[in-house]
Amino acid sequence: MRSDTVITASTVILVSVAVGFVAYQADVVLAPLTLGLFIIAIVWPLQNALQKRVPALLALAITMVATVATIVTFTSLAVWGFGRVGHSIVTDSMRYQAIYAQFVNWLDEHGISIAGLWAEHFNVGWLLRRAQAITGRLNGTLSFWLITLLYVILGLMEVDSLQRNAKAFLPPESSRALLSASAETARKFRKYMEVRTLMSLATGALVGIFAWGVGLPFALEWGVIAFVLNYIPFIGPFVATLFPTLLAMTQFDSWQAVVAIFASLNVIQFVIGSYLEPLVSGRVLAISPSLVLLSVFFWTWIWGLYGAFIGVPIALAILTFCAHYPSSRWIADLFGGSAPQESTEGS
């Protein structure tokens, strides 16, 4: 038994390395594919309910309109918030450079002269080049979303036939395990987005109220930014606390006030992320924190910012499928929290 476990663990590690390599090399195809599957799992209940009342193509059209409208709404919120705040930060870039120069001088006085090397590169031109590099990704982002939506359309049209084919061509036990794991994964994806949305709303509201209470400009914008970024574990909340702190540096003369703002924003993120979110999600989304951290940073390394978003859902899917097969159930027991539950075919 012990040797079998070692062999299985070694196989899992080798497969993980191979999957990471393939995902990195084929990101143009696999990244939108994973997002497409994730969206299909989220919107399938709507599509399934509609096609019982109206023709399938009309149901598909309504589902896609709702999906695109949701994506456009989130994108517009992010662009609006970052656009207004970003304009202010760029306008005050000279003040930030002066603050940075003071910090460099302080380091020099304490014998850390290497910081001066960075001062030569930290200037308005550097900021503008970074902004241009981000803007240059717009075309790639549009292509990414077009491919993703194409996957969603094709996938929604094939869900029923794939279920029938699995029952027809796979052994009964294999088809039951596959369909049950797929249905439970979809259910967990929907629960994950439900919890993430509730926590994002709470985070955005508290950040906005706090920013307004301390007199920080763009309080509404900071709330919107915190709401949007909270969908990205670890990295999103960090950015949502860093940028208000940067603005506070130019608004308050006291470093104590800046530190207090940074600490307070982190307290908000910590309480919601570490206390409220586990209470709301319960054991349905129970997953090892170390696996969450590993998934976020691993997929960020593979696929960038999108990887940070999709990393946790990928981990949830892997654990769910592992739980439905005896040979890999120990992985789900080790990193997960709940036993597999049977789901209905249409869920």
Secondary structure, DSSP 8 states (H G I E B T S, - for coil): -HHHHHHHHHHHHHHHHHHHHHHHHTHHHHHHHHHHHHHHHHHHHHHHHHTTTS-HHHHHHHHHHHHHHHHHHHHHHHHHHHHHHHHHHHHTHHHHHHHHHHHHHHHHHTT-TTHHHHHTT-SHHHHHHHHHHHHTTHHHHHHHHHHHHHHHHHHHHHHHHHHHHHHHHS-HHHHHHHHHHHHHHHHHHHHHHHHHHHHHHHHHHHHHHHHHHTT-S-HHHHHHHHHHHTTSTTHHHHHHHHHHHHHHHHH-S-HHHHHHHHHHHHHHHHHIIIIIHHHHHTTTT-B-HHHHHHHHHHHHHHHTHHHHHHHHHHHHHHHHHHHTSGGGHHHHHHHB-S------TT-
